[in-house]
Amino acid sequence: MLLDLRGRDITGKELEARLDAVHITANKNAVPGDTRSPFITSGVRLGTPAVTSRGFGTAEMDRIAAWIDDTVRDFEGTRARITEEVIALCEQYPIYRN
């Protein structure tokens, strides 16, 4: 899934770093017609196999989308909360079950 950040005051490189800080893995990625350098980009790519492997459904994807939006809008104000919530969700849906 590719998220186009044009029109937002953030680059793909910046959002990649912010998401990494809250334990959400994404990669900066160019979007169609991107005018930014491939080292900066105007988008991020989210790999859906990682969420489906855990058994996440639409409700969990909605939460992830909200966390990403919060990270774009108010990183410093939401960072601690999002980190805690991401860890809790991943514990609820482990990749490997005993």
C-alpha positions as CSV (number, residue, x, y, z in Angstrom):
1,M,0.0,0.0,0.0
2,L,1.4,3.4,-1.0
3,L,0.6,6.5,1.0
4,D,0.9,9.8,-1.0
5,L,2.1,12.6,1.3
6,R,1.9,15.4,-1.2
7,G,-0.1,18.2,0.3
8,R,1.2,17.3,3.8
9,D,4.0,19.1,5.5
10,I,6.2,16.0,5.7
11,T,8.4,13.9,3.4
12,G,8.5,10.2,3.0
13,K,11.9,10.1,4.7
14,E,10.6,12.0,7.7
15,L,7.6,9.8,8.1
16,E,9.6,6.6,7.7
17,A,11.7,7.7,10.7
18,R,8.7,8.8,12.8
19,L,6.9,5.5,12.1
20,D,10.1,3.5,13.0
21,A,10.2,5.3,16.3
22,V,6.7,4.1,17.2
23,H,7.4,0.5,15.9
24,I,5.5,0.7,12.6
25,T,7.7,-0.4,9.7
26,A,7.4,1.6,6.4
27,N,9.7,2.5,3.6
28,K,10.0,5.9,2.0
29,N,8.9,5.5,-1.6
30,A,8.4,7.7,-4.6
31,V,4.8,8.3,-5.7
32,P,3.7,8.6,-9.4
33,G,4.9,12.0,-10.7
34,D,7.1,12.5,-7.6
35,T,9.3,15.6,-7.9
36,R,11.3,14.9,-4.8
37,S,14.6,13.0,-4.8
38,P,14.4,9.2,-4.4
39,F,16.4,9.8,-1.2
40,I,13.6,12.0,0.2
41,T,10.4,11.0,-1.6
42,S,6.8,12.1,-1.2
43,G,5.4,8.8,-0.1
44,V,5.8,5.8,2.1
45,R,5.1,2.1,1.4
46,L,3.4,-0.1,3.9
47,G,3.7,-3.9,3.5
48,T,0.4,-5.6,4.0
49,P,1.8,-9.1,4.4
50,A,3.1,-8.1,7.8
51,V,-0.4,-7.2,9.0
52,T,-2.2,-10.2,7.5
53,S,0.4,-12.6,8.9
54,R,-0.6,-11.4,12.3
55,G,-4.2,-11.9,11.5
56,F,-5.1,-8.2,11.6
57,G,-8.5,-7.3,10.1
58,T,-10.2,-4.1,9.1
59,A,-10.5,-2.8,12.7
60,E,-6.8,-3.2,13.2
61,M,-6.0,-1.6,9.9
62,D,-8.2,1.4,10.9
63,R,-6.2,1.7,14.1
64,I,-2.9,1.6,12.1
65,A,-4.3,4.3,9.7
66,A,-5.2,6.5,12.7
67,W,-1.7,6.0,14.2
68,I,-0.1,7.0,11.0
69,D,-2.3,10.1,10.7
70,D,-1.5,11.0,14.3
71,T,2.2,10.6,13.6
72,V,1.9,12.9,10.7
73,R,-0.1,15.6,12.5
74,D,1.4,15.6,16.0
75,F,4.4,13.2,16.4
76,E,5.7,14.6,19.7
77,G,2.3,14.8,21.3
78,T,1.3,11.2,20.3
79,R,4.5,9.3,20.2
80,A,4.4,7.7,23.6
81,R,0.8,6.7,23.4
82,I,1.1,5.2,19.9
83,T,4.2,3.3,20.8
84,E,2.4,1.7,23.8
85,E,-0.7,0.9,21.7
86,V,1.4,-0.6,18.8
87,I,3.3,-2.9,21.3
88,A,0.0,-3.9,22.9
89,L,-1.6,-4.8,19.6
90,C,1.4,-6.8,18.5
91,E,1.3,-8.7,21.8
92,Q,-2.4,-9.5,21.2
93,Y,-1.6,-10.8,17.7
94,P,1.8,-12.5,17.9
95,I,3.4,-13.8,14.7
96,Y,4.2,-17.1,16.3
97,R,1.8,-18.7,18.8
98,N,3.0,-21.3,21.2
